[in-house]
Structure formats: structure tokens, C-alpha cells
């Protein structure tokens, strides 16, 4: 399924070095956000917590599933334990809430890890994340899943969306170079060398401290030398 690009390696192989960052931080960022939410709830209490009733109900239903997600108990996180709802039920029953958005994101992380790329894309796409960092990572994940499925046009669109999201987020210096680099590799698969060189040049120019800066410069040079 992995097509060869002009550099003699598959997109999956070339992007492999950047996967661990996303895999690690997809979970860590949600853990941090959920932990803050749980601390606020514990200190203030539901009686004084000033949010919409729908949000209160969603958070009350979601806390156990999110604990299972943090513990990497994926089956219990997705489907519940018989007493508490799982992420799938939360996303369906509490649509439009922040808890449902988190649940959709977490479902995407789990499904991608299980190799269900179509399901992961659906979960990430339906998450409606307000947080720019999580939204950018979700779009990067969508792009990676589309690459796995061989849908390079869709992957290009997802990475371009990730670039836009990450460029206006607090995680810009970390996430934007990753989105740019992965987007450039897909551009090469699609034969759009100009777009690829533009993205690689932006990494080298705008993000000189990124660990992808030298890699981007090297790939840009190899394209120019052809």
C-alpha cells in the first residue's frame, strides 16, 4: 500500500521519526486537560461549578472512561465497564459538549492505535475540538490515517488544515514543523515539488530550532539537485 516517492522511500518510512511525538503527546495533552478539569471539579464542586447543565452531565458521565483512557485500558475506555459509559456512548449521548469533543478525540487515538484508520478519521473529524493544540494534532492524525489508506489528496488537505491550526496555537514551534514536513512528503507523492519545497523552506526559515530543520533542508536540497 505504501507508494514510493521520488526519494526512494515510502511516506510511512519517511514520517516514522515524527510519529512518536504525536503518539506520546496525543495522550499526554488530553491527560493534562482532563486532570485540570478534574481538579477544578474537586475543588469547586458541581453545586458551584458554573457551566451549562449539559456540560455537567457530560463530565459526570465521562470521568470514568477518561480514567480508563489515561490507564490505556482501551476496551473499557471505548465501551464502558457495565456501570459507566464508554467514550463511544459519551460522544453519541452528549453531542455538542466539551466532554463529547474530548471523547471523540480519545476514540480517534485508540482506533488509530488499533489500525482502524477509517474509524479514527471519523472520530477525529467529529470531535469539534475548540482547543487549537488538540485540533492541530487531530488533523495531523487524520493526515497520517489518510496516508495509511493511500488517500494522498485527503492527507494533503488534512496536513494543510493542521498547519493552519498549529500556526495560531501555543504549540506552533513544535507542531507546525511536523505538519509542514508531513505535508511536504505528501506533496512529493502527488508530484507537487513546488508546494513541497515551499513547506520545507518554511521549516528551515521560520523554525530554525526544530529538530526537523536539518532534515527539511536536506530534503529540499535533494529536490533542487534533481
C-alpha positions as MATLAB code, in Angstrom:
seq = 'XXXXXXXXXXXXXXXXXXXXXXXXXXXXXXXXXXXXXXXXXXXXXXXXXXXXXXXXXXXXXXXXXXXXXXXXXXXXXXXXXXXXXXXXXXXXXXXXXXXXXXXXXXXXXXXXXXXXXXXXXXXXXXXXXXXXXXXXXXXXXXXXXXXXXXXXXXXXXXXXXXXXXXXXXXXXXXXXXXXXXXXXXXXXXXXXXXXXXXXXXXXXXXXXXXXXXXXXXXXXXXXXXX';
ca = [
       0.000    0.000    0.000;
       2.928    2.277    0.711;
       3.782    4.002   -2.564;
       7.392    5.004   -3.306;
       8.202    8.716   -3.628;
      10.976   10.272   -5.632;
      13.453    9.889   -2.791;
      13.190    6.085   -2.883;
      11.285    5.606    0.383;
       7.645    5.412    1.367;
       5.805    8.236    3.074;
       5.247    5.939    6.039;
       9.005    5.296    6.363;
       9.954    8.947    5.953;
       7.433   10.118    8.524;
       8.259    7.413   11.034;
      10.650    9.586   13.022;
       7.930   12.122   13.759;
       5.252    9.599   14.783;
       6.449    9.145   18.387;
       5.936   12.827   19.201;
       2.328   12.715   18.089;
       1.617    9.343   19.714;
       3.085   10.458   23.035;
       1.543   13.901   23.110;
      -1.886   12.881   21.811;
      -2.371   11.089   25.117;
      -0.343   13.436   27.342;
      -2.193   16.574   26.253;
      -5.587   15.033   26.919;
      -4.380   13.748   30.298;
      -3.246   17.255   31.247;
      -6.519   18.868   30.150;
      -8.639   16.215   31.849;
      -6.549   16.411   35.026;
      -7.088   20.168   35.266;
     -10.824   19.674   34.745;
     -10.967   17.046   37.485;
      -9.072   19.277   39.925;
     -11.473   22.167   39.279;
     -14.459   19.910   39.791;
     -13.000   18.510   43.012;
     -12.249   21.965   44.466;
     -15.309   23.887   43.398;
     -17.848   21.081   43.436;
     -20.627   20.508   40.967;
     -23.010   22.634   43.032;
     -20.898   25.761   42.447;
     -19.346   24.875   39.101;
     -20.728   27.485   36.701;
     -21.293   25.691   33.421;
     -24.310   24.572   31.474;
     -26.227   21.586   32.891;
     -25.406   19.607   29.746;
     -21.689   20.063   30.388;
     -22.104   18.961   33.996;
     -23.956   15.813   32.967;
     -21.415   15.031   30.246;
     -18.440   15.462   32.574;
     -20.111   13.311   35.207;
     -20.605   10.519   32.680;
     -17.171   10.891   31.089;
     -14.798   10.823   34.037;
     -14.544    7.028   34.336;
     -13.999    6.497   30.599;
     -11.283    9.156   30.624;
      -9.614    7.418   33.553;
      -9.576    4.199   31.553;
      -8.130    6.129   28.597;
      -5.351    7.503   30.811;
      -4.606    3.980   32.038;
      -4.512    2.686   28.419;
      -7.429    0.315   29.138;
      -8.715    0.787   25.627;
     -11.633   -1.663   25.613;
     -13.069   -0.263   28.852;
     -12.435    3.281   27.649;
     -14.272    2.701   24.381;
     -17.154    0.560   25.554;
     -17.525    1.211   29.268;
     -17.418   -1.238   32.153;
     -21.094   -2.025   32.596;
     -21.549    0.656   35.230;
     -20.077    3.691   33.486;
     -20.407    4.748   29.875;
     -17.574    4.407   27.387;
     -16.249    7.046   25.013;
     -18.484    5.889   22.165;
     -21.643    6.323   24.235;
     -20.470    9.670   25.616;
     -19.776   11.065   22.154;
     -23.231    9.967   20.979;
     -25.258   10.964   24.054;
     -23.592   14.289   24.893;
     -23.042   15.823   21.464;
     -22.015   19.472   21.473;
     -20.309   19.326   24.868;
     -16.606   19.609   25.610;
     -16.681   16.152   27.156;
     -18.062   14.701   23.906;
     -15.346   16.504   21.930;
     -12.667   15.031   24.191;
     -14.296   11.628   23.888;
     -14.185   11.816   20.085;
     -10.516   12.789   20.152;
      -9.663    9.986   22.579;
     -11.595    7.497   20.440;
      -9.523    8.593   17.451;
      -6.272    7.984   19.330;
      -7.421    4.495   20.345;
      -8.784    3.497   16.939;
      -5.677    4.687   15.135;
      -3.562    2.618   17.517;
      -5.720   -0.401   16.676;
      -5.220    0.137   12.945;
      -8.830    1.206   12.336;
      -7.857    4.213   10.224;
     -11.333    4.820    8.801;
     -12.871    4.783   12.279;
     -10.101    7.023   13.609;
     -10.687    9.588   10.849;
     -14.412    9.633   11.635;
     -13.724   10.087   15.355;
     -11.173   12.862   14.904;
     -13.321   14.634   12.306;
     -16.378   14.569   14.532;
     -14.622   15.741   17.685;
     -15.285   19.503   17.147;
     -12.314   20.465   19.291;
     -12.113   24.070   20.452;
      -8.523   23.718   21.688;
      -6.128   24.697   18.868;
      -3.383   22.315   20.002;
      -5.621   19.256   20.178;
      -7.327   20.296   16.939;
      -3.962   20.550   15.161;
      -2.876   17.140   16.451;
      -6.222   15.669   15.413;
      -5.706   16.945   11.854;
      -2.157   15.565   11.804;
      -3.556   12.215   12.902;
      -6.200   12.409   10.169;
      -3.463   13.077    7.626;
      -1.454   10.100    8.840;
      -4.525    7.854    8.650;
      -5.275    9.027    5.111;
      -1.673    8.212    4.139;
      -2.121    4.721    5.576;
      -5.208    4.354    3.392;
      -3.395    5.701    0.326;
      -5.647    8.774    0.118;
      -2.960   11.346   -0.580;
      -5.251   14.173   -1.695;
      -7.199   13.875    1.558;
      -3.940   13.632    3.505;
      -2.662   16.816    1.871;
      -5.847   18.643    2.881;
      -5.586   17.362    6.457;
      -1.956   18.428    6.833;
      -2.756   21.853    5.380;
      -5.531   22.206    7.963;
      -3.086   21.157   10.668;
      -0.619   23.810    9.522;
      -3.293   26.482    9.826;
      -4.451   25.276   13.244;
      -0.982   24.836   14.718;
       0.331   28.166   13.407;
      -2.102   30.019   15.660;
      -1.609   27.803   18.713;
       0.724   27.774   21.699;
       2.227   24.600   20.242;
       3.277   26.295   16.997;
       7.029   25.762   17.353;
       6.548   22.018   17.857;
       3.521   21.141   15.783;
       3.820   23.367   12.709;
       7.180   21.925   11.527;
       5.749   18.409   11.862;
       2.644   19.307    9.859;
       4.764   21.113    7.255;
       7.172   18.206    6.867;
       4.484   15.573    6.576;
       2.603   17.810    4.165;
       5.743   18.204    2.043;
       6.181   14.435    1.805;
       2.604   14.056    0.606;
       3.156   16.891   -1.890;
       6.052   14.870   -3.304;
       3.828   11.801   -3.590;
       1.388   13.925   -5.580;
       4.173   15.294   -7.776;
       3.867   18.873   -6.499;
       7.536   19.703   -5.921;
       6.898   23.444   -5.703;
       4.491   23.009   -2.788;
       6.883   20.589   -1.095;
       9.833   22.972   -1.424;
       7.730   25.837   -0.081;
       6.836   23.867    3.051;
      10.408   22.666    3.594;
      11.732   26.191    3.137;
       9.292   27.469    5.742;
      10.583   24.923    8.266;
      14.185   25.971    7.623;
      13.394   29.684    7.756;
      10.682   30.036   10.392;
      11.537   27.184   12.761;
      15.352   27.010   12.999;
      15.229   25.344   16.426;
      13.013   22.474   15.250;
      14.591   19.025   15.182;
      13.231   18.774   11.630;
      15.109   21.841   10.400;
      18.194   19.991    9.106;
      16.094   17.169    7.666;
      13.945   19.695    5.826;
      16.990   21.488    4.429;
      18.487   18.191    3.251;
      15.296   17.086    1.526;
      14.865   20.500   -0.116;
      18.440   20.340   -1.394;
      17.903   16.848   -2.840;
      14.810   18.084   -4.690;
      16.646   21.097   -6.074;
      19.562   18.925   -7.231;
      17.415   16.711   -9.423;
];
